[in-house]
Amino acid sequence: MKIVRLTDETKKNILDQLLKRSPANYQGFEERVNAILQNVRQQGDEAVFAYTKQFDGITVTAETVRVTEEEIAEAYRNVDQTLLGTIRKALVNIRSYHEKQKKCSWFESTENGTMLGQKITPLATVGVYVPGGKAVYPSSVLMNVVPAKVAGVERIVMTTPPGQDGKVPASTLAAAHEAGVDEIYKVGGAQAIAALAYGTESIPKADKITGPGNIYVALAKKAVYGNVSIDSVAGPSEILVLADETANPRYVAADLLSQAEHDEMASAILITTSEQLAKQVSEEIEGFLKTLSRANIIRKSLEQYGFILLADSLDEAIDAVNEIASEHLEIVTKDAFQVMTKIRNAGAIFIGEYSSEPLGDYFAGPNHILPTNGTAKFFSPLSVDDFVKKSSIVYYSREALKPIHKDIIAFAEAEQLTAHANSIRVRFEEETE
């Protein structure tokens, strides 16, 4: 990895480089994605099935597109039983964590005849997209579905591309069933997002679509936003490790590589105050690359988006961390909890040398669907809040409205909204004003 002195210029260059990975910069794909969306909107199942044949090489029909109970039973017979046990353990942790996020409706009344409040209502139907193809992601199933179930969503519909055998991988089906998915459809790509956004003869329209995917999925979600809600337009994975001379270089190197292996556009950054640690981490990375199965992907990722930044002080390093606003942040320093209090921008924060990022990906409980490409400055991890909506409640009796009705009329007339003013005035027109 490149070892670079942290300056304002290098920080700006790195930020510019990272932003190139954002789906917002892939306009060249938008025309193709929009054509798929339009065709599915107009032709429904016919277009979805045609694209599935074109892109996945699989023939699906109205009779076969939905996963059956028999297919789920087959998945349970074929899934590795040790993995199934791990999925169940992870579910306990994920569900427990998200249960703590639940919010209740609230109402507050006064003696003068008013009541204000907020009503919390779960979304009716949520569409969950689960990637397929080159890899299998049962962990993403859990992270999307559990907060929706905890929120009380009535109907959870999952779409995922079929494998070369026309089936959904056993571990994905088992995870979906364990988490509580109601319906599963063998459809992937932009056509799956279109089906969930507009509805087809076989696939129901959702109120919200969540879940990661490739560039076509990301751009499709971006395009249908407004017709339905979405969680985010996710970019490639990223990790930032903030470390000082107390950090174990072998651990740091391993953690950086854990994200670089996702794809060639993943980002792995170390910011440290220790030149010795920087060199040791670089050496450890070279050693690991000789044994890791996805070394070719990792090397390309590190060549483009891998950096080791040398900071003159911890405060300077923290400023850079907040500016980069990484999806995953590990803090491996003296007084790591104190450092954590100074972090403003990060999707998930891992504290200490035994809190490595994969712990959060699979098992700890917090959601691993996180803001990327600097959006941690204003976005949050997927949570129960993403699967509910809030309605404001207002009640005033005549006695409560009367003392303030002239104030409202004056406010409306100041904005030249006479119908607004009249709406209040007619309630007291029999009285002399």
Contacts in CASP RR format, 6 or more apart in sequence:
PFRMAT RR
TARGET T0000
AUTHOR 0000-0000-0000
METHOD contacts of the structure
MODEL  1
MKIVRLTDETKKNILDQLLKRSPANYQGFEERVNAILQNVRQQGDEAVFA
YTKQFDGITVTAETVRVTEEEIAEAYRNVDQTLLGTIRKALVNIRSYHEK
QKKCSWFESTENGTMLGQKITPLATVGVYVPGGKAVYPSSVLMNVVPAKV
AGVERIVMTTPPGQDGKVPASTLAAAHEAGVDEIYKVGGAQAIAALAYGT
ESIPKADKITGPGNIYVALAKKAVYGNVSIDSVAGPSEILVLADETANPR
YVAADLLSQAEHDEMASAILITTSEQLAKQVSEEIEGFLKTLSRANIIRK
SLEQYGFILLADSLDEAIDAVNEIASEHLEIVTKDAFQVMTKIRNAGAIF
IGEYSSEPLGDYFAGPNHILPTNGTAKFFSPLSVDDFVKKSSIVYYSREA
LKPIHKDIIAFAEAEQLTAHANSIRVRFEEETE
1 256 0 8 1.000
1 268 0 8 1.000
1 270 0 8 1.000
1 281 0 8 1.000
1 282 0 8 1.000
1 285 0 8 1.000
1 302 0 8 1.000
1 306 0 8 1.000
1 307 0 8 1.000
1 308 0 8 1.000
2 306 0 8 1.000
2 307 0 8 1.000
2 308 0 8 1.000
3 278 0 8 1.000
3 279 0 8 1.000
3 282 0 8 1.000
3 308 0 8 1.000
3 310 0 8 1.000
4 10 0 8 1.000
4 307 0 8 1.000
4 308 0 8 1.000
4 309 0 8 1.000
4 310 0 8 1.000
5 309 0 8 1.000
5 310 0 8 1.000
6 271 0 8 1.000
6 309 0 8 1.000
6 310 0 8 1.000
6 311 0 8 1.000
6 312 0 8 1.000
6 316 0 8 1.000
6 317 0 8 1.000
6 320 0 8 1.000
10 309 0 8 1.000
11 309 0 8 1.000
11 320 0 8 1.000
11 323 0 8 1.000
11 324 0 8 1.000
14 269 0 8 1.000
14 307 0 8 1.000
14 309 0 8 1.000
14 324 0 8 1.000
15 323 0 8 1.000
15 324 0 8 1.000
17 304 0 8 1.000
17 305 0 8 1.000
18 238 0 8 1.000
18 267 0 8 1.000
18 305 0 8 1.000
18 324 0 8 1.000
18 373 0 8 1.000
18 374 0 8 1.000
19 25 0 8 1.000
19 373 0 8 1.000
21 235 0 8 1.000
21 236 0 8 1.000
21 265 0 8 1.000
21 267 0 8 1.000
21 305 0 8 1.000
21 373 0 8 1.000
22 235 0 8 1.000
22 373 0 8 1.000
23 215 0 8 1.000
23 218 0 8 1.000
23 219 0 8 1.000
23 222 0 8 1.000
23 233 0 8 1.000
23 234 0 8 1.000
23 235 0 8 1.000
24 222 0 8 1.000
24 233 0 8 1.000
26 215 0 8 1.000
26 219 0 8 1.000
29 215 0 8 1.000
29 216 0 8 1.000
29 219 0 8 1.000
30 219 0 8 1.000
30 223 0 8 1.000
32 216 0 8 1.000
33 190 0 8 1.000
33 216 0 8 1.000
33 219 0 8 1.000
33 220 0 8 1.000
33 223 0 8 1.000
34 223 0 8 1.000
36 47 0 8 1.000
36 51 0 8 1.000
36 190 0 8 1.000
36 191 0 8 1.000
36 194 0 8 1.000
36 216 0 8 1.000
36 220 0 8 1.000
37 190 0 8 1.000
37 193 0 8 1.000
37 194 0 8 1.000
37 197 0 8 1.000
37 198 0 8 1.000
37 220 0 8 1.000
37 223 0 8 1.000
37 224 0 8 1.000
39 47 0 8 1.000
39 51 0 8 1.000
39 194 0 8 1.000
40 47 0 8 1.000
40 48 0 8 1.000
40 51 0 8 1.000
40 191 0 8 1.000
40 194 0 8 1.000
40 195 0 8 1.000
40 198 0 8 1.000
40 200 0 8 1.000
41 194 0 8 1.000
41 198 0 8 1.000
44 195 0 8 1.000
44 198 0 8 1.000
44 199 0 8 1.000
44 200 0 8 1.000
44 201 0 8 1.000
45 62 0 8 1.000
45 65 0 8 1.000
45 200 0 8 1.000
45 201 0 8 1.000
45 202 0 8 1.000
45 203 0 8 1.000
47 191 0 8 1.000
47 194 0 8 1.000
48 65 0 8 1.000
48 187 0 8 1.000
48 191 0 8 1.000
48 192 0 8 1.000
48 194 0 8 1.000
48 195 0 8 1.000
48 200 0 8 1.000
48 202 0 8 1.000
48 203 0 8 1.000
49 59 0 8 1.000
49 60 0 8 1.000
49 61 0 8 1.000
49 65 0 8 1.000
51 189 0 8 1.000
51 190 0 8 1.000
51 191 0 8 1.000
52 58 0 8 1.000
52 59 0 8 1.000
52 60 0 8 1.000
52 161 0 8 1.000
52 162 0 8 1.000
52 186 0 8 1.000
52 187 0 8 1.000
52 188 0 8 1.000
52 191 0 8 1.000
53 59 0 8 1.000
53 60 0 8 1.000
55 188 0 8 1.000
55 189 0 8 1.000
55 191 0 8 1.000
56 161 0 8 1.000
56 162 0 8 1.000
56 163 0 8 1.000
56 166 0 8 1.000
56 188 0 8 1.000
58 162 0 8 1.000
58 163 0 8 1.000
58 164 0 8 1.000
58 166 0 8 1.000
58 186 0 8 1.000
60 162 0 8 1.000
60 166 0 8 1.000
60 186 0 8 1.000
60 187 0 8 1.000
62 201 0 8 1.000
62 202 0 8 1.000
64 186 0 8 1.000
65 185 0 8 1.000
65 186 0 8 1.000
65 187 0 8 1.000
65 202 0 8 1.000
65 203 0 8 1.000
66 183 0 8 1.000
66 184 0 8 1.000
66 185 0 8 1.000
66 186 0 8 1.000
66 202 0 8 1.000
67 168 0 8 1.000
67 173 0 8 1.000
67 183 0 8 1.000
67 184 0 8 1.000
67 185 0 8 1.000
67 186 0 8 1.000
71 167 0 8 1.000
71 168 0 8 1.000
71 173 0 8 1.000
72 173 0 8 1.000
72 174 0 8 1.000
72 177 0 8 1.000
74 170 0 8 1.000
75 168 0 8 1.000
75 169 0 8 1.000
75 170 0 8 1.000
75 171 0 8 1.000
75 173 0 8 1.000
75 174 0 8 1.000
75 177 0 8 1.000
76 84 0 8 1.000
76 170 0 8 1.000
76 174 0 8 1.000
76 177 0 8 1.000
78 170 0 8 1.000
79 170 0 8 1.000
79 171 0 8 1.000
79 173 0 8 1.000
79 174 0 8 1.000
80 171 0 8 1.000
83 138 0 8 1.000
83 171 0 8 1.000
84 174 0 8 1.000
84 178 0 8 1.000
86 363 0 8 1.000
87 138 0 8 1.000
87 142 0 8 1.000
87 171 0 8 1.000
87 174 0 8 1.000
87 175 0 8 1.000
87 178 0 8 1.000
88 178 0 8 1.000
89 363 0 8 1.000
90 139 0 8 1.000
90 142 0 8 1.000
90 362 0 8 1.000
90 363 0 8 1.000
90 365 0 8 1.000
91 142 0 8 1.000
91 146 0 8 1.000
91 178 0 8 1.000
91 179 0 8 1.000
93 363 0 8 1.000
93 364 0 8 1.000
93 365 0 8 1.000
94 142 0 8 1.000
94 143 0 8 1.000
94 146 0 8 1.000
94 365 0 8 1.000
94 367 0 8 1.000
95 146 0 8 1.000
95 149 0 8 1.000
95 150 0 8 1.000
96 365 0 8 1.000
97 364 0 8 1.000
97 365 0 8 1.000
97 366 0 8 1.000
97 367 0 8 1.000
98 146 0 8 1.000
98 147 0 8 1.000
98 150 0 8 1.000
98 365 0 8 1.000
98 367 0 8 1.000
98 383 0 8 1.000
98 384 0 8 1.000
99 150 0 8 1.000
101 147 0 8 1.000
101 150 0 8 1.000
101 383 0 8 1.000
101 384 0 8 1.000
101 385 0 8 1.000
102 150 0 8 1.000
102 151 0 8 1.000
102 384 0 8 1.000
103 120 0 8 1.000
103 384 0 8 1.000
103 385 0 8 1.000
103 388 0 8 1.000
104 120 0 8 1.000
105 117 0 8 1.000
105 118 0 8 1.000
105 119 0 8 1.000
105 120 0 8 1.000
106 117 0 8 1.000
106 118 0 8 1.000
107 115 0 8 1.000
107 116 0 8 1.000
107 117 0 8 1.000
107 393 0 8 1.000
108 115 0 8 1.000
108 116 0 8 1.000
108 117 0 8 1.000
109 115 0 8 1.000
110 400 0 8 1.000
112 397 0 8 1.000
112 399 0 8 1.000
112 400 0 8 1.000
113 395 0 8 1.000
113 396 0 8 1.000
113 397 0 8 1.000
113 399 0 8 1.000
113 400 0 8 1.000
114 395 0 8 1.000
114 396 0 8 1.000
114 397 0 8 1.000
114 400 0 8 1.000
115 393 0 8 1.000
115 394 0 8 1.000
115 395 0 8 1.000
116 392 0 8 1.000
116 393 0 8 1.000
116 394 0 8 1.000
116 395 0 8 1.000
117 392 0 8 1.000
117 393 0 8 1.000
117 394 0 8 1.000
118 390 0 8 1.000
118 391 0 8 1.000
118 392 0 8 1.000
118 393 0 8 1.000
119 390 0 8 1.000
119 391 0 8 1.000
119 392 0 8 1.000
119 393 0 8 1.000
120 388 0 8 1.000
120 389 0 8 1.000
120 390 0 8 1.000
121 388 0 8 1.000
121 389 0 8 1.000
121 390 0 8 1.000
121 391 0 8 1.000
122 151 0 8 1.000
122 152 0 8 1.000
122 153 0 8 1.000
122 154 0 8 1.000
122 387 0 8 1.000
122 388 0 8 1.000
123 148 0 8 1.000
123 151 0 8 1.000
123 153 0 8 1.000
123 207 0 8 1.000
123 208 0 8 1.000
123 387 0 8 1.000
123 388 0 8 1.000
123 389 0 8 1.000
124 153 0 8 1.000
124 154 0 8 1.000
124 155 0 8 1.000
124 207 0 8 1.000
125 153 0 8 1.000
125 154 0 8 1.000
125 155 0 8 1.000
125 156 0 8 1.000
125 157 0 8 1.000
125 204 0 8 1.000
125 205 0 8 1.000
125 206 0 8 1.000
125 207 0 8 1.000
126 148 0 8 1.000
126 153 0 8 1.000
126 155 0 8 1.000
126 156 0 8 1.000
126 157 0 8 1.000
126 206 0 8 1.000
126 207 0 8 1.000
126 208 0 8 1.000
126 209 0 8 1.000
126 210 0 8 1.000
126 387 0 8 1.000
127 156 0 8 1.000
127 157 0 8 1.000
127 158 0 8 1.000
127 159 0 8 1.000
127 196 0 8 1.000
127 206 0 8 1.000
127 208 0 8 1.000
127 209 0 8 1.000
127 210 0 8 1.000
128 141 0 8 1.000
128 144 0 8 1.000
128 145 0 8 1.000
128 148 0 8 1.000
128 156 0 8 1.000
128 157 0 8 1.000
128 158 0 8 1.000
128 159 0 8 1.000
128 181 0 8 1.000
128 209 0 8 1.000
128 210 0 8 1.000
128 211 0 8 1.000
129 144 0 8 1.000
129 158 0 8 1.000
129 159 0 8 1.000
129 160 0 8 1.000
129 188 0 8 1.000
129 189 0 8 1.000
129 192 0 8 1.000
129 193 0 8 1.000
129 196 0 8 1.000
129 209 0 8 1.000
129 210 0 8 1.000
129 211 0 8 1.000
129 212 0 8 1.000
129 213 0 8 1.000
129 217 0 8 1.000
129 221 0 8 1.000
130 137 0 8 1.000
130 140 0 8 1.000
130 141 0 8 1.000
130 144 0 8 1.000
130 158 0 8 1.000
130 159 0 8 1.000
130 160 0 8 1.000
130 172 0 8 1.000
130 176 0 8 1.000
130 211 0 8 1.000
131 137 0 8 1.000
131 140 0 8 1.000
131 160 0 8 1.000
131 161 0 8 1.000
131 212 0 8 1.000
131 213 0 8 1.000
131 214 0 8 1.000
131 217 0 8 1.000
132 160 0 8 1.000
132 161 0 8 1.000
132 163 0 8 1.000
132 169 0 8 1.000
132 172 0 8 1.000
132 188 0 8 1.000
133 161 0 8 1.000
133 163 0 8 1.000
136 169 0 8 1.000
136 171 0 8 1.000
136 172 0 8 1.000
137 172 0 8 1.000
138 171 0 8 1.000
138 172 0 8 1.000
138 174 0 8 1.000
138 175 0 8 1.000
139 175 0 8 1.000
139 361 0 8 1.000
139 362 0 8 1.000
139 368 0 8 1.000
140 211 0 8 1.000
140 212 0 8 1.000
140 368 0 8 1.000
140 369 0 8 1.000
141 158 0 8 1.000
141 172 0 8 1.000
141 175 0 8 1.000
141 176 0 8 1.000
141 179 0 8 1.000
141 181 0 8 1.000
142 175 0 8 1.000
142 178 0 8 1.000
142 179 0 8 1.000
143 367 0 8 1.000
143 368 0 8 1.000
143 369 0 8 1.000
143 382 0 8 1.000
144 210 0 8 1.000
144 211 0 8 1.000
144 369 0 8 1.000
144 382 0 8 1.000
145 156 0 8 1.000
145 158 0 8 1.000
145 176 0 8 1.000
145 179 0 8 1.000
145 180 0 8 1.000
145 181 0 8 1.000
146 179 0 8 1.000
147 367 0 8 1.000
147 382 0 8 1.000
147 383 0 8 1.000
147 384 0 8 1.000
147 386 0 8 1.000
147 387 0 8 1.000
148 156 0 8 1.000
148 210 0 8 1.000
148 387 0 8 1.000
149 156 0 8 1.000
149 179 0 8 1.000
149 180 0 8 1.000
150 384 0 8 1.000
150 387 0 8 1.000
151 384 0 8 1.000
151 386 0 8 1.000
151 387 0 8 1.000
151 388 0 8 1.000
152 387 0 8 1.000
152 388 0 8 1.000
153 387 0 8 1.000
155 182 0 8 1.000
155 183 0 8 1.000
155 204 0 8 1.000
156 180 0 8 1.000
156 181 0 8 1.000
156 182 0 8 1.000
156 183 0 8 1.000
157 181 0 8 1.000
157 182 0 8 1.000
157 183 0 8 1.000
157 184 0 8 1.000
157 185 0 8 1.000
157 196 0 8 1.000
157 203 0 8 1.000
157 204 0 8 1.000
157 206 0 8 1.000
158 176 0 8 1.000
158 181 0 8 1.000
158 183 0 8 1.000
158 184 0 8 1.000
158 185 0 8 1.000
159 184 0 8 1.000
159 185 0 8 1.000
159 186 0 8 1.000
159 187 0 8 1.000
159 188 0 8 1.000
159 192 0 8 1.000
159 195 0 8 1.000
159 196 0 8 1.000
159 203 0 8 1.000
160 168 0 8 1.000
160 172 0 8 1.000
160 184 0 8 1.000
160 185 0 8 1.000
160 186 0 8 1.000
160 187 0 8 1.000
160 188 0 8 1.000
160 192 0 8 1.000
161 186 0 8 1.000
161 187 0 8 1.000
161 188 0 8 1.000
161 189 0 8 1.000
161 192 0 8 1.000
162 168 0 8 1.000
162 186 0 8 1.000
163 169 0 8 1.000
166 186 0 8 1.000
167 186 0 8 1.000
168 184 0 8 1.000
168 186 0 8 1.000
173 184 0 8 1.000
176 184 0 8 1.000
183 204 0 8 1.000
185 192 0 8 1.000
185 195 0 8 1.000
185 202 0 8 1.000
185 203 0 8 1.000
187 195 0 8 1.000
187 203 0 8 1.000
188 217 0 8 1.000
189 213 0 8 1.000
189 214 0 8 1.000
189 216 0 8 1.000
189 217 0 8 1.000
189 220 0 8 1.000
190 216 0 8 1.000
190 217 0 8 1.000
190 219 0 8 1.000
190 220 0 8 1.000
192 217 0 8 1.000
193 209 0 8 1.000
193 217 0 8 1.000
193 220 0 8 1.000
193 221 0 8 1.000
193 224 0 8 1.000
194 220 0 8 1.000
194 224 0 8 1.000
195 203 0 8 1.000
196 203 0 8 1.000
196 205 0 8 1.000
196 206 0 8 1.000
196 209 0 8 1.000
196 228 0 8 1.000
197 205 0 8 1.000
197 206 0 8 1.000
197 209 0 8 1.000
197 220 0 8 1.000
197 224 0 8 1.000
197 227 0 8 1.000
197 228 0 8 1.000
198 205 0 8 1.000
198 224 0 8 1.000
198 227 0 8 1.000
199 205 0 8 1.000
205 228 0 8 1.000
206 228 0 8 1.000
207 228 0 8 1.000
207 229 0 8 1.000
208 228 0 8 1.000
208 229 0 8 1.000
208 230 0 8 1.000
208 231 0 8 1.000
208 386 0 8 1.000
208 387 0 8 1.000
209 221 0 8 1.000
209 224 0 8 1.000
209 228 0 8 1.000
209 229 0 8 1.000
209 230 0 8 1.000
209 231 0 8 1.000
210 230 0 8 1.000
210 231 0 8 1.000
210 369 0 8 1.000
210 382 0 8 1.000
210 386 0 8 1.000
211 231 0 8 1.000
211 234 0 8 1.000
211 369 0 8 1.000
211 382 0 8 1.000
212 218 0 8 1.000
212 234 0 8 1.000
212 369 0 8 1.000
213 234 0 8 1.000
218 233 0 8 1.000
218 234 0 8 1.000
218 235 0 8 1.000
219 233 0 8 1.000
221 230 0 8 1.000
221 233 0 8 1.000
222 230 0 8 1.000
222 233 0 8 1.000
224 230 0 8 1.000
231 369 0 8 1.000
231 382 0 8 1.000
231 386 0 8 1.000
232 369 0 8 1.000
232 371 0 8 1.000
232 372 0 8 1.000
232 375 0 8 1.000
232 379 0 8 1.000
234 369 0 8 1.000
234 372 0 8 1.000
235 372 0 8 1.000
235 373 0 8 1.000
236 262 0 8 1.000
236 263 0 8 1.000
236 265 0 8 1.000
236 266 0 8 1.000
236 267 0 8 1.000
236 372 0 8 1.000
237 259 0 8 1.000
237 262 0 8 1.000
237 263 0 8 1.000
237 266 0 8 1.000
237 267 0 8 1.000
237 327 0 8 1.000
237 328 0 8 1.000
237 372 0 8 1.000
238 259 0 8 1.000
238 266 0 8 1.000
238 267 0 8 1.000
238 268 0 8 1.000
238 269 0 8 1.000
238 305 0 8 1.000
238 326 0 8 1.000
238 327 0 8 1.000
238 328 0 8 1.000
238 372 0 8 1.000
238 373 0 8 1.000
239 255 0 8 1.000
239 256 0 8 1.000
239 258 0 8 1.000
239 259 0 8 1.000
239 260 0 8 1.000
239 267 0 8 1.000
239 268 0 8 1.000
239 269 0 8 1.000
239 326 0 8 1.000
239 327 0 8 1.000
239 328 0 8 1.000
239 329 0 8 1.000
239 330 0 8 1.000
239 357 0 8 1.000
240 269 0 8 1.000
240 270 0 8 1.000
240 271 0 8 1.000
240 321 0 8 1.000
240 324 0 8 1.000
240 326 0 8 1.000
240 328 0 8 1.000
240 329 0 8 1.000
240 330 0 8 1.000
240 346 0 8 1.000
241 247 0 8 1.000
241 252 0 8 1.000
241 255 0 8 1.000
241 256 0 8 1.000
241 269 0 8 1.000
241 270 0 8 1.000
241 271 0 8 1.000
241 329 0 8 1.000
241 330 0 8 1.000
241 332 0 8 1.000
242 271 0 8 1.000
242 272 0 8 1.000
242 317 0 8 1.000
242 318 0 8 1.000
242 321 0 8 1.000
242 329 0 8 1.000
242 330 0 8 1.000
242 331 0 8 1.000
242 332 0 8 1.000
242 333 0 8 1.000
242 339 0 8 1.000
243 252 0 8 1.000
243 270 0 8 1.000
243 271 0 8 1.000
243 272 0 8 1.000
243 274 0 8 1.000
243 277 0 8 1.000
243 330 0 8 1.000
243 331 0 8 1.000
243 332 0 8 1.000
243 333 0 8 1.000
244 272 0 8 1.000
244 273 0 8 1.000
244 274 0 8 1.000
244 277 0 8 1.000
244 314 0 8 1.000
244 332 0 8 1.000
244 333 0 8 1.000
244 334 0 8 1.000
245 273 0 8 1.000
245 274 0 8 1.000
245 276 0 8 1.000
245 277 0 8 1.000
246 332 0 8 1.000
246 333 0 8 1.000
246 334 0 8 1.000
247 272 0 8 1.000
247 274 0 8 1.000
247 277 0 8 1.000
247 332 0 8 1.000
247 333 0 8 1.000
247 353 0 8 1.000
248 332 0 8 1.000
248 353 0 8 1.000
249 277 0 8 1.000
249 280 0 8 1.000
249 281 0 8 1.000
249 283 0 8 1.000
249 284 0 8 1.000
250 284 0 8 1.000
251 332 0 8 1.000
251 353 0 8 1.000
251 356 0 8 1.000
252 270 0 8 1.000
252 277 0 8 1.000
252 281 0 8 1.000
252 284 0 8 1.000
252 330 0 8 1.000
252 332 0 8 1.000
253 281 0 8 1.000
253 284 0 8 1.000
253 285 0 8 1.000
253 288 0 8 1.000
254 284 0 8 1.000
254 288 0 8 1.000
254 356 0 8 1.000
255 330 0 8 1.000
255 356 0 8 1.000
255 357 0 8 1.000
256 268 0 8 1.000
256 269 0 8 1.000
256 270 0 8 1.000
256 281 0 8 1.000
256 285 0 8 1.000
256 306 0 8 1.000
257 268 0 8 1.000
257 285 0 8 1.000
257 288 0 8 1.000
257 289 0 8 1.000
257 292 0 8 1.000
257 298 0 8 1.000
258 356 0 8 1.000
258 357 0 8 1.000
258 358 0 8 1.000
259 266 0 8 1.000
259 267 0 8 1.000
259 268 0 8 1.000
259 328 0 8 1.000
259 357 0 8 1.000
260 266 0 8 1.000
260 267 0 8 1.000
260 268 0 8 1.000
260 297 0 8 1.000
260 298 0 8 1.000
260 301 0 8 1.000
260 302 0 8 1.000
260 306 0 8 1.000
261 292 0 8 1.000
261 294 0 8 1.000
261 297 0 8 1.000
261 298 0 8 1.000
261 301 0 8 1.000
262 297 0 8 1.000
262 301 0 8 1.000
263 297 0 8 1.000
263 301 0 8 1.000
264 297 0 8 1.000
264 300 0 8 1.000
264 301 0 8 1.000
264 304 0 8 1.000
265 301 0 8 1.000
265 304 0 8 1.000
265 305 0 8 1.000
266 301 0 8 1.000
266 305 0 8 1.000
267 301 0 8 1.000
267 305 0 8 1.000
267 306 0 8 1.000
267 326 0 8 1.000
268 301 0 8 1.000
268 302 0 8 1.000
268 305 0 8 1.000
268 306 0 8 1.000
268 307 0 8 1.000
269 306 0 8 1.000
269 307 0 8 1.000
269 308 0 8 1.000
269 309 0 8 1.000
269 324 0 8 1.000
269 326 0 8 1.000
270 278 0 8 1.000
270 281 0 8 1.000
270 307 0 8 1.000
270 308 0 8 1.000
270 309 0 8 1.000
271 309 0 8 1.000
271 311 0 8 1.000
271 317 0 8 1.000
271 320 0 8 1.000
271 321 0 8 1.000
272 278 0 8 1.000
272 281 0 8 1.000
272 308 0 8 1.000
272 309 0 8 1.000
272 310 0 8 1.000
272 311 0 8 1.000
272 317 0 8 1.000
273 310 0 8 1.000
273 311 0 8 1.000
273 312 0 8 1.000
273 313 0 8 1.000
273 314 0 8 1.000
273 317 0 8 1.000
275 310 0 8 1.000
278 308 0 8 1.000
278 310 0 8 1.000
281 308 0 8 1.000
282 308 0 8 1.000
285 302 0 8 1.000
289 295 0 8 1.000
289 298 0 8 1.000
289 299 0 8 1.000
292 298 0 8 1.000
309 317 0 8 1.000
309 320 0 8 1.000
311 317 0 8 1.000
311 320 0 8 1.000
314 333 0 8 1.000
314 339 0 8 1.000
318 339 0 8 1.000
318 342 0 8 1.000
318 343 0 8 1.000
321 329 0 8 1.000
321 343 0 8 1.000
321 345 0 8 1.000
321 346 0 8 1.000
322 343 0 8 1.000
322 344 0 8 1.000
322 345 0 8 1.000
323 345 0 8 1.000
324 345 0 8 1.000
324 374 0 8 1.000
325 345 0 8 1.000
325 346 0 8 1.000
325 347 0 8 1.000
325 371 0 8 1.000
325 374 0 8 1.000
325 375 0 8 1.000
325 376 0 8 1.000
325 377 0 8 1.000
326 346 0 8 1.000
326 347 0 8 1.000
326 374 0 8 1.000
326 376 0 8 1.000
327 346 0 8 1.000
327 347 0 8 1.000
327 348 0 8 1.000
327 370 0 8 1.000
327 371 0 8 1.000
327 372 0 8 1.000
327 376 0 8 1.000
328 346 0 8 1.000
328 347 0 8 1.000
328 348 0 8 1.000
328 350 0 8 1.000
328 357 0 8 1.000
328 370 0 8 1.000
329 343 0 8 1.000
329 346 0 8 1.000
329 347 0 8 1.000
329 348 0 8 1.000
329 349 0 8 1.000
329 350 0 8 1.000
330 349 0 8 1.000
330 350 0 8 1.000
330 351 0 8 1.000
330 352 0 8 1.000
330 355 0 8 1.000
330 356 0 8 1.000
330 357 0 8 1.000
331 339 0 8 1.000
331 340 0 8 1.000
331 343 0 8 1.000
331 349 0 8 1.000
331 350 0 8 1.000
331 351 0 8 1.000
331 352 0 8 1.000
332 352 0 8 1.000
332 353 0 8 1.000
333 339 0 8 1.000
336 351 0 8 1.000
336 352 0 8 1.000
337 351 0 8 1.000
340 349 0 8 1.000
340 351 0 8 1.000
343 349 0 8 1.000
344 377 0 8 1.000
345 374 0 8 1.000
345 376 0 8 1.000
345 377 0 8 1.000
346 376 0 8 1.000
347 370 0 8 1.000
347 371 0 8 1.000
347 376 0 8 1.000
347 380 0 8 1.000
347 381 0 8 1.000
348 357 0 8 1.000
348 360 0 8 1.000
348 366 0 8 1.000
348 368 0 8 1.000
348 370 0 8 1.000
348 381 0 8 1.000
350 356 0 8 1.000
350 357 0 8 1.000
350 359 0 8 1.000
350 360 0 8 1.000
360 366 0 8 1.000
360 368 0 8 1.000
361 368 0 8 1.000
362 368 0 8 1.000
366 381 0 8 1.000
367 381 0 8 1.000
367 382 0 8 1.000
367 383 0 8 1.000
368 381 0 8 1.000
369 381 0 8 1.000
369 382 0 8 1.000
370 376 0 8 1.000
370 381 0 8 1.000
370 382 0 8 1.000
371 378 0 8 1.000
371 379 0 8 1.000
371 380 0 8 1.000
371 381 0 8 1.000
398 427 0 8 1.000
401 424 0 8 1.000
401 427 0 8 1.000
402 428 0 8 1.000
405 424 0 8 1.000
405 425 0 8 1.000
405 427 0 8 1.000
405 428 0 8 1.000
406 433 0 8 1.000
408 421 0 8 1.000
408 424 0 8 1.000
409 421 0 8 1.000
409 424 0 8 1.000
409 425 0 8 1.000
412 418 0 8 1.000
412 420 0 8 1.000
412 421 0 8 1.000
412 424 0 8 1.000
413 421 0 8 1.000
425 433 0 8 1.000
END
